[in-house]
Structure formats: C-alpha cells, structure tokens
Amino acid sequence: MVQESRFRLLTDNGKGLAFVLSSSAPFEPQDLAPLAGRRARVQYRTASGLLAGEAHDITLLDA
C-alpha cells in the first residue's frame, strides 16, 4: 500500500509494517507506487512520536 510518502509492506511471515519516506532517502513519493507487489528490503529506524518507521533506503530484491 502506498499513499503519498507513506507506505506499508508485508514481511515474509505476513506481518504488516508501516513506513514514512525520509527526506534523506534517494526516492521521491512518486517512486513508491511501482514498488507494489515487489520484494524489497527497507533500511529504516524507529522515529520517536511516529507509529511508522522512517525509511532511509529501499533495495529491490526481485530486480
């Protein structure tokens, strides 16, 4: 699921994780939609005051 700079991914065991794209990430919000249905690894850190992780990098695993 992708909405603006927010996105949600499913882990291999089916758990959903929510992320917010960091302003330092090498991606723009419009780059997220094509990731739907793809396998990816997200480098992130937890951000105080947010329920989502702050995504700093995304690597496609099925490219």
Secondary structure, DSSP 4 states (H G I P E B T S, - for coil): -EETTEEEEE-TTS-EEEEEE-TTSS--GGGTGGGTTS-EEEEEEE-TT-SSEEEEEEEES--
